[in-house]
Amino acid sequence: MGLIDRAVGVGRAAEAIGEAAEGISEVFVPNATRAMELNAEIHRATMETAAAEFQFATGGWFDRGINGLNRLPRPMLALGTIGLFVYAMVDPVGFAARMVGLDAVPEPLWWLLGAIVSFYFGARELHYLRVAPAPRRPLRAPWRRGVEQAPADDPVATNPALSAWRNAGGQDSPSTSGEASPRSQ
């Protein structure tokens, strides 16, 4: 193969023309394969950086303590709200005094508290929405699990009214019977 290329002398010239055409075409249309390779390289580098961050991380007592603290706000808010109802029933006068104190809190401070709580729970909800749910299998009612599907080859065969119509001569087309079709009228 190399001998013929040397004898004819167009092998290198054709290769040079092809490379030049490729270079010119990349000016107008980007090389999709190279773009995908670069994207994959960037993704790999990003994942390696993230993996290096956690490579030597160990679950020490501090990490476990912080993880435990991160799990406390929702139960504390729920139990605290129930506790307020119990406190209102046990000591109505003391509860009223506490509520008067809460009434003295300025409105912008309530807005700030609402924003903090909203961002906290919103971020947690967003975290769970980002995790893809496991694929679910199609649901089927328990009473249908043992029921066979009707055959799809001839749905008319199982319908007695259509069978009777077919046997009574209902198969005749309007052109052969001489009558006009109801749809054409």
C-alpha atoms as an extended CHARMM CRD file, in Angstrom:
* protein
*
       185  EXT
         1         1  MET       CA              0.0000000000        0.0000000000        0.0000000000  PROA      1               0.0000000000
         2         2  GLY       CA              2.8150000000        2.3970000000        0.8500000000  PROA      2               0.0000000000
         3         3  LEU       CA              4.5880000000        1.5340000000       -2.4080000000  PROA      3               0.0000000000
         4         4  ILE       CA              1.6030000000        2.5780000000       -4.5180000000  PROA      4               0.0000000000
         5         5  ASP       CA              1.2910000000        5.8490000000       -2.5860000000  PROA      5               0.0000000000
         6         6  ARG       CA              4.9640000000        6.6220000000       -3.2470000000  PROA      6               0.0000000000
         7         7  ALA       CA              4.7090000000        5.6210000000       -6.8630000000  PROA      7               0.0000000000
         8         8  VAL       CA              1.6760000000        7.7380000000       -7.5720000000  PROA      8               0.0000000000
         9         9  GLY       CA              2.7430000000       10.4930000000       -5.1950000000  PROA      9               0.0000000000
        10        10  VAL       CA             -0.7330000000       11.6480000000       -4.1720000000  PROA      10              0.0000000000
        11        11  GLY       CA             -0.8990000000       10.0360000000       -0.7480000000  PROA      11              0.0000000000
        12        12  ARG       CA              0.7540000000       12.8360000000        1.1960000000  PROA      12              0.0000000000
        13        13  ALA       CA             -0.8160000000       15.5310000000       -0.9290000000  PROA      13              0.0000000000
        14        14  ALA       CA             -4.2930000000       14.0980000000       -0.3850000000  PROA      14              0.0000000000
        15        15  GLU       CA             -3.6160000000       13.8200000000        3.3370000000  PROA      15              0.0000000000
        16        16  ALA       CA             -2.4670000000       17.4410000000        3.5030000000  PROA      16              0.0000000000
        17        17  ILE       CA             -5.5450000000       18.6130000000        1.5780000000  PROA      17              0.0000000000
        18        18  GLY       CA             -7.7970000000       16.6050000000        3.9000000000  PROA      18              0.0000000000
        19        19  GLU       CA             -6.1970000000       18.1290000000        7.0130000000  PROA      19              0.0000000000
        20        20  ALA       CA             -6.5150000000       21.6090000000        5.5390000000  PROA      20              0.0000000000
        21        21  ALA       CA            -10.1880000000       21.0290000000        4.7250000000  PROA      21              0.0000000000
        22        22  GLU       CA            -10.7640000000       19.7560000000        8.2500000000  PROA      22              0.0000000000
        23        23  GLY       CA             -9.1170000000       22.8500000000        9.7050000000  PROA      23              0.0000000000
        24        24  ILE       CA            -11.1930000000       25.1410000000        7.4900000000  PROA      24              0.0000000000
        25        25  SER       CA            -14.4210000000       23.3220000000        8.3170000000  PROA      25              0.0000000000
        26        26  GLU       CA            -13.7650000000       23.6960000000       12.0460000000  PROA      26              0.0000000000
        27        27  VAL       CA            -13.7770000000       27.4530000000       11.5600000000  PROA      27              0.0000000000
        28        28  PHE       CA            -17.4320000000       27.3190000000       10.5300000000  PROA      28              0.0000000000
        29        29  VAL       CA            -18.6770000000       24.2770000000       12.4390000000  PROA      29              0.0000000000
        30        30  PRO       CA            -17.0460000000       23.2670000000       15.7420000000  PROA      30              0.0000000000
        31        31  ASN       CA            -15.7040000000       19.7540000000       16.0490000000  PROA      31              0.0000000000
        32        32  ALA       CA            -18.4310000000       17.9580000000       18.0170000000  PROA      32              0.0000000000
        33        33  THR       CA            -16.2140000000       15.0220000000       18.9420000000  PROA      33              0.0000000000
        34        34  ARG       CA            -13.5090000000       17.2920000000       20.3360000000  PROA      34              0.0000000000
        35        35  ALA       CA            -16.1330000000       19.2840000000       22.2660000000  PROA      35              0.0000000000
        36        36  MET       CA            -17.4430000000       16.0710000000       23.8350000000  PROA      36              0.0000000000
        37        37  GLU       CA            -13.8940000000       15.0010000000       24.7180000000  PROA      37              0.0000000000
        38        38  LEU       CA            -13.2350000000       18.3710000000       26.3740000000  PROA      38              0.0000000000
        39        39  ASN       CA            -16.5170000000       18.1950000000       28.3020000000  PROA      39              0.0000000000
        40        40  ALA       CA            -15.6700000000       14.6860000000       29.5090000000  PROA      40              0.0000000000
        41        41  GLU       CA            -12.2040000000       15.8610000000       30.5610000000  PROA      41              0.0000000000
        42        42  ILE       CA            -13.6650000000       18.7880000000       32.5130000000  PROA      42              0.0000000000
        43        43  HSD       CA            -16.1920000000       16.4830000000       34.1850000000  PROA      43              0.0000000000
        44        44  ARG       CA            -13.4800000000       13.9790000000       35.1200000000  PROA      44              0.0000000000
        45        45  ALA       CA            -11.2680000000       16.7410000000       36.5590000000  PROA      45              0.0000000000
        46        46  THR       CA            -14.1880000000       18.1130000000       38.5700000000  PROA      46              0.0000000000
        47        47  MET       CA            -15.0320000000       14.6890000000       39.9620000000  PROA      47              0.0000000000
        48        48  GLU       CA            -11.3870000000       14.0530000000       40.8510000000  PROA      48              0.0000000000
        49        49  THR       CA            -11.2610000000       17.3670000000       42.7140000000  PROA      49              0.0000000000
        50        50  ALA       CA            -14.4190000000       16.5230000000       44.6370000000  PROA      50              0.0000000000
        51        51  ALA       CA            -13.1220000000       13.0370000000       45.4370000000  PROA      51              0.0000000000
        52        52  ALA       CA             -9.8040000000       14.4660000000       46.6630000000  PROA      52              0.0000000000
        53        53  GLU       CA            -11.6940000000       16.6830000000       49.1020000000  PROA      53              0.0000000000
        54        54  PHE       CA            -13.2450000000       13.6770000000       50.8220000000  PROA      54              0.0000000000
        55        55  GLN       CA            -10.3920000000       11.2160000000       50.3530000000  PROA      55              0.0000000000
        56        56  PHE       CA             -9.0110000000       11.4810000000       53.8840000000  PROA      56              0.0000000000
        57        57  ALA       CA            -12.2390000000       12.4400000000       55.6440000000  PROA      57              0.0000000000
        58        58  THR       CA            -13.0590000000       10.2850000000       58.6200000000  PROA      58              0.0000000000
        59        59  GLY       CA            -16.2180000000       10.2420000000       60.6560000000  PROA      59              0.0000000000
        60        60  GLY       CA            -14.8490000000       11.7050000000       63.8640000000  PROA      60              0.0000000000
        61        61  TRP       CA            -16.8070000000       12.7230000000       66.9350000000  PROA      61              0.0000000000
        62        62  PHE       CA            -17.1220000000       16.3140000000       65.6900000000  PROA      62              0.0000000000
        63        63  ASP       CA            -18.6320000000       15.2270000000       62.3540000000  PROA      63              0.0000000000
        64        64  ARG       CA            -21.0580000000       12.9120000000       64.0830000000  PROA      64              0.0000000000
        65        65  GLY       CA            -22.0290000000       15.6890000000       66.5090000000  PROA      65              0.0000000000
        66        66  ILE       CA            -22.6980000000       18.1910000000       63.7070000000  PROA      66              0.0000000000
        67        67  ASN       CA            -24.7110000000       15.6030000000       61.7840000000  PROA      67              0.0000000000
        68        68  GLY       CA            -26.7930000000       15.0430000000       64.9040000000  PROA      68              0.0000000000
        69        69  LEU       CA            -27.3580000000       18.7890000000       65.3290000000  PROA      69              0.0000000000
        70        70  ASN       CA            -28.4800000000       19.0490000000       61.6960000000  PROA      70              0.0000000000
        71        71  ARG       CA            -31.2250000000       16.5420000000       62.4240000000  PROA      71              0.0000000000
        72        72  LEU       CA            -32.6690000000       18.4220000000       65.4050000000  PROA      72              0.0000000000
        73        73  PRO       CA            -34.5400000000       21.4980000000       64.0210000000  PROA      73              0.0000000000
        74        74  ARG       CA            -37.5440000000       19.7640000000       62.4780000000  PROA      74              0.0000000000
        75        75  PRO       CA            -38.3640000000       17.5570000000       65.4780000000  PROA      75              0.0000000000
        76        76  MET       CA            -37.7730000000       20.5060000000       67.8160000000  PROA      76              0.0000000000
        77        77  LEU       CA            -40.1830000000       22.7200000000       65.8390000000  PROA      77              0.0000000000
        78        78  ALA       CA            -42.8410000000       20.0060000000       65.7210000000  PROA      78              0.0000000000
        79        79  LEU       CA            -42.5430000000       19.0290000000       69.3800000000  PROA      79              0.0000000000
        80        80  GLY       CA            -42.2490000000       22.6810000000       70.4230000000  PROA      80              0.0000000000
        81        81  THR       CA            -45.5390000000       23.5170000000       68.7020000000  PROA      81              0.0000000000
        82        82  ILE       CA            -47.2800000000       20.6230000000       70.4490000000  PROA      82              0.0000000000
        83        83  GLY       CA            -45.6340000000       21.7650000000       73.6890000000  PROA      83              0.0000000000
        84        84  LEU       CA            -47.1660000000       25.2390000000       73.2300000000  PROA      84              0.0000000000
        85        85  PHE       CA            -50.6370000000       23.6770000000       73.1140000000  PROA      85              0.0000000000
        86        86  VAL       CA            -49.9250000000       21.6830000000       76.2680000000  PROA      86              0.0000000000
        87        87  TYR       CA            -48.5220000000       24.8090000000       77.9810000000  PROA      87              0.0000000000
        88        88  ALA       CA            -51.6400000000       26.8050000000       77.0090000000  PROA      88              0.0000000000
        89        89  MET       CA            -53.8500000000       24.1650000000       78.6550000000  PROA      89              0.0000000000
        90        90  VAL       CA            -51.7340000000       23.7170000000       81.7820000000  PROA      90              0.0000000000
        91        91  ASP       CA            -50.9880000000       27.3930000000       82.5310000000  PROA      91              0.0000000000
        92        92  PRO       CA            -53.2190000000       29.7490000000       80.5110000000  PROA      92              0.0000000000
        93        93  VAL       CA            -52.0740000000       32.8620000000       82.4050000000  PROA      93              0.0000000000
        94        94  GLY       CA            -48.3780000000       32.1250000000       81.8520000000  PROA      94              0.0000000000
        95        95  PHE       CA            -49.0580000000       31.2660000000       78.1990000000  PROA      95              0.0000000000
        96        96  ALA       CA            -50.8870000000       34.5780000000       77.7050000000  PROA      96              0.0000000000
        97        97  ALA       CA            -47.9390000000       36.4690000000       79.2370000000  PROA      97              0.0000000000
        98        98  ARG       CA            -45.5200000000       34.7240000000       76.8280000000  PROA      98              0.0000000000
        99        99  MET       CA            -47.7490000000       35.5220000000       73.8600000000  PROA      99              0.0000000000
       100       100  VAL       CA            -47.8760000000       39.2100000000       74.8680000000  PROA      100             0.0000000000
       101       101  GLY       CA            -44.0710000000       39.1360000000       74.8560000000  PROA      101             0.0000000000
       102       102  LEU       CA            -44.0640000000       37.6100000000       71.3770000000  PROA      102             0.0000000000
       103       103  ASP       CA            -46.4750000000       40.3110000000       70.2560000000  PROA      103             0.0000000000
       104       104  ALA       CA            -43.8320000000       42.9010000000       71.1550000000  PROA      104             0.0000000000
       105       105  VAL       CA            -41.3630000000       41.4390000000       68.6270000000  PROA      105             0.0000000000
       106       106  PRO       CA            -41.0940000000       43.7890000000       65.6040000000  PROA      106             0.0000000000
       107       107  GLU       CA            -42.5500000000       42.5780000000       62.3280000000  PROA      107             0.0000000000
       108       108  PRO       CA            -39.2540000000       42.6960000000       60.3180000000  PROA      108             0.0000000000
       109       109  LEU       CA            -37.7550000000       40.2680000000       62.8180000000  PROA      109             0.0000000000
       110       110  TRP       CA            -40.6350000000       37.8500000000       62.1650000000  PROA      110             0.0000000000
       111       111  TRP       CA            -39.9930000000       38.1640000000       58.4150000000  PROA      111             0.0000000000
       112       112  LEU       CA            -36.3170000000       37.3580000000       58.9920000000  PROA      112             0.0000000000
       113       113  LEU       CA            -37.1960000000       34.3070000000       61.0750000000  PROA      113             0.0000000000
       114       114  GLY       CA            -39.6220000000       33.1510000000       58.3680000000  PROA      114             0.0000000000
       115       115  ALA       CA            -36.9430000000       33.5420000000       55.6950000000  PROA      115             0.0000000000
       116       116  ILE       CA            -34.4050000000       31.5460000000       57.7180000000  PROA      116             0.0000000000
       117       117  VAL       CA            -36.8430000000       28.7100000000       58.3740000000  PROA      117             0.0000000000
       118       118  SER       CA            -38.0190000000       28.7360000000       54.7390000000  PROA      118             0.0000000000
       119       119  PHE       CA            -34.4840000000       28.5680000000       53.3850000000  PROA      119             0.0000000000
       120       120  TYR       CA            -33.5560000000       25.7880000000       55.7910000000  PROA      120             0.0000000000
       121       121  PHE       CA            -36.4900000000       23.5610000000       54.9210000000  PROA      121             0.0000000000
       122       122  GLY       CA            -36.4870000000       24.5970000000       51.2540000000  PROA      122             0.0000000000
       123       123  ALA       CA            -32.8510000000       23.5640000000       50.8940000000  PROA      123             0.0000000000
       124       124  ARG       CA            -33.5610000000       20.2080000000       52.4990000000  PROA      124             0.0000000000
       125       125  GLU       CA            -36.5500000000       19.6460000000       50.2140000000  PROA      125             0.0000000000
       126       126  LEU       CA            -34.5010000000       20.6160000000       47.1600000000  PROA      126             0.0000000000
       127       127  HSD       CA            -31.8150000000       18.1480000000       48.2150000000  PROA      127             0.0000000000
       128       128  TYR       CA            -34.3510000000       15.3270000000       48.2770000000  PROA      128             0.0000000000
       129       129  LEU       CA            -35.8700000000       16.4030000000       44.9540000000  PROA      129             0.0000000000
       130       130  ARG       CA            -32.4570000000       16.2510000000       43.2750000000  PROA      130             0.0000000000
       131       131  VAL       CA            -32.0390000000       12.5980000000       44.2360000000  PROA      131             0.0000000000
       132       132  ALA       CA            -33.6180000000       10.5390000000       41.4750000000  PROA      132             0.0000000000
       133       133  PRO       CA            -36.3640000000        8.2210000000       42.7390000000  PROA      133             0.0000000000
       134       134  ALA       CA            -36.0460000000        4.5230000000       42.0780000000  PROA      134             0.0000000000
       135       135  PRO       CA            -37.9050000000        3.3500000000       38.9690000000  PROA      135             0.0000000000
       136       136  ARG       CA            -41.2950000000        2.0330000000       39.9060000000  PROA      136             0.0000000000
       137       137  ARG       CA            -42.9540000000       -0.9520000000       38.3950000000  PROA      137             0.0000000000
       138       138  PRO       CA            -46.4280000000       -0.3970000000       36.9820000000  PROA      138             0.0000000000
       139       139  LEU       CA            -49.1720000000       -0.8280000000       39.5390000000  PROA      139             0.0000000000
       140       140  ARG       CA            -51.8690000000       -3.3980000000       38.9400000000  PROA      140             0.0000000000
       141       141  ALA       CA            -54.9350000000       -3.9390000000       41.0580000000  PROA      141             0.0000000000
       142       142  PRO       CA            -54.7900000000       -7.1690000000       43.1310000000  PROA      142             0.0000000000
       143       143  TRP       CA            -58.0020000000       -8.4630000000       41.6060000000  PROA      143             0.0000000000
       144       144  ARG       CA            -56.5080000000       -8.0800000000       38.0770000000  PROA      144             0.0000000000
       145       145  ARG       CA            -53.2680000000       -9.9520000000       38.7210000000  PROA      145             0.0000000000
       146       146  GLY       CA            -54.7280000000      -13.3350000000       37.8010000000  PROA      146             0.0000000000
       147       147  VAL       CA            -57.0170000000      -12.0700000000       35.0130000000  PROA      147             0.0000000000
       148       148  GLU       CA            -55.9190000000      -12.8180000000       31.4850000000  PROA      148             0.0000000000
       149       149  GLN       CA            -56.0580000000      -10.0730000000       28.9000000000  PROA      149             0.0000000000
       150       150  ALA       CA            -58.5390000000      -10.3920000000       26.0560000000  PROA      150             0.0000000000
       151       151  PRO       CA            -56.9920000000      -11.5200000000       22.7770000000  PROA      151             0.0000000000
       152       152  ALA       CA            -56.2270000000       -8.5590000000       20.5450000000  PROA      152             0.0000000000
       153       153  ASP       CA            -56.3820000000      -10.4930000000       17.2540000000  PROA      153             0.0000000000
       154       154  ASP       CA            -60.2010000000      -10.4580000000       16.8230000000  PROA      154             0.0000000000
       155       155  PRO       CA            -62.1400000000       -8.2720000000       19.2860000000  PROA      155             0.0000000000
       156       156  VAL       CA            -65.3740000000       -8.8450000000       17.3420000000  PROA      156             0.0000000000
       157       157  ALA       CA            -65.3640000000      -12.6090000000       17.9680000000  PROA      157             0.0000000000
       158       158  THR       CA            -66.1400000000      -12.1900000000       21.6710000000  PROA      158             0.0000000000
       159       159  ASN       CA            -68.9810000000       -9.6880000000       21.1570000000  PROA      159             0.0000000000
       160       160  PRO       CA            -72.2950000000      -11.5520000000       20.6300000000  PROA      160             0.0000000000
       161       161  ALA       CA            -74.0850000000       -8.5090000000       19.1790000000  PROA      161             0.0000000000
       162       162  LEU       CA            -71.4130000000       -7.9740000000       16.5370000000  PROA      162             0.0000000000
       163       163  SER       CA            -71.3310000000      -11.6880000000       15.7590000000  PROA      163             0.0000000000
       164       164  ALA       CA            -75.1120000000      -11.6890000000       15.2490000000  PROA      164             0.0000000000
       165       165  TRP       CA            -74.8770000000       -8.6020000000       13.0220000000  PROA      165             0.0000000000
       166       166  ARG       CA            -72.1100000000      -10.2430000000       11.0040000000  PROA      166             0.0000000000
       167       167  ASN       CA            -74.1500000000      -13.4600000000       10.6100000000  PROA      167             0.0000000000
       168       168  ALA       CA            -77.2860000000      -11.5220000000        9.6570000000  PROA      168             0.0000000000
       169       169  GLY       CA            -75.5660000000      -10.0360000000        6.6250000000  PROA      169             0.0000000000
       170       170  GLY       CA            -74.2150000000       -6.8620000000        8.1580000000  PROA      170             0.0000000000
       171       171  GLN       CA            -70.9500000000       -7.4220000000        6.3310000000  PROA      171             0.0000000000
       172       172  ASP       CA            -72.3600000000       -6.2670000000        3.0260000000  PROA      172             0.0000000000
       173       173  SER       CA            -70.8560000000       -2.9850000000        1.9560000000  PROA      173             0.0000000000
       174       174  PRO       CA            -73.1580000000       -0.1630000000        0.7830000000  PROA      174             0.0000000000
       175       175  SER       CA            -71.7690000000       -0.3500000000       -2.7530000000  PROA      175             0.0000000000
       176       176  THR       CA            -72.8120000000       -4.0010000000       -3.1610000000  PROA      176             0.0000000000
       177       177  SER       CA            -76.2270000000       -3.6730000000       -1.5310000000  PROA      177             0.0000000000
       178       178  GLY       CA            -77.1970000000       -0.6010000000       -3.5530000000  PROA      178             0.0000000000
       179       179  GLU       CA            -78.0050000000        1.4780000000       -0.4630000000  PROA      179             0.0000000000
       180       180  ALA       CA            -76.3160000000        4.7390000000        0.4160000000  PROA      180             0.0000000000
       181       181  SER       CA            -74.1260000000        4.8700000000        3.4640000000  PROA      181             0.0000000000
       182       182  PRO       CA            -75.6190000000        6.8130000000        6.3990000000  PROA      182             0.0000000000
       183       183  ARG       CA            -72.4250000000        8.8940000000        6.5980000000  PROA      183             0.0000000000
       184       184  SER       CA            -72.6330000000       10.0130000000        2.9950000000  PROA      184             0.0000000000
       185       185  GLN       CA            -76.1500000000       11.4280000000        3.3740000000  PROA      185             0.0000000000
